Amino acid sequence: MPDRFLPPHGGYKKLLSYQRALVVYEATVRFCERWFDRRDRTVDQMVQAARSGKQNIVEASMASGTSKEMEIKLTNVARASMEELLEDYRDFLRLRGIEEWPKNHPYAKRLSELARTPGADYETFRRAVEHPDPAIAANAIIGLIKITTYLLDRQIGQLEKAFLEEGGLRERMTRARLEAREEQRRRGRKPGRPKA
């Protein structure tokens, strides 16, 4: 019997991109509560961008079984949402005269180490993203956004490569049907006719 043409899908919780995007979302909600007036439109924009990054990874994963095109598109939307959020944090720093950490900053290096911790979640980064100094909190979240976008860039590259090698649903359906016909022919039956 040929392999199923619908591949396993929906395992987004195992994706590092999702795990980091979830931390970015939670950190952004808390950051906005602490450093912005509730009525500031920036709060909604930042929280929505963070949520969009996370949710589009979920939706892409769920759509992957039937549409590789949609999976790539939604993963790219997640990537764009993270870039939008990154710019909001950079605006926060710039408007307050705070420097963004360069990648060789000791705290940025420490953040990268923490990000490589197996099973890292919000608690792993809590001290940094909830730091009482907004310069440290914002820079820590910026670092997490950069890590997330890097992971999404790699993920998009892998999805493009897989699509070129394996095709989409139509190609898999056609292959599965041809394999089923070949199997029926080998068993001495005509396709579509019941056994006598």
Secondary structure, 3 states (H helix, E strand, C coil): CCCCCCCCCCCHHHCHHHHHHHHHHHHHHHHHHHHCCCCCHHHHHHHHHHHHHHHHHHHHHHHCCCCHHHHHHHHHHHHHHHHHHHHHHHHHHHHCCCCCCCCCCHHHHHHHHHHCCCCCCHHHHHHHHCCCCHHHHHHHHHHHHHHHHHHHHHHHHHHHHHHHHHCCHHHHHHHHHHHHHHHHHHCCCCCCCCCC
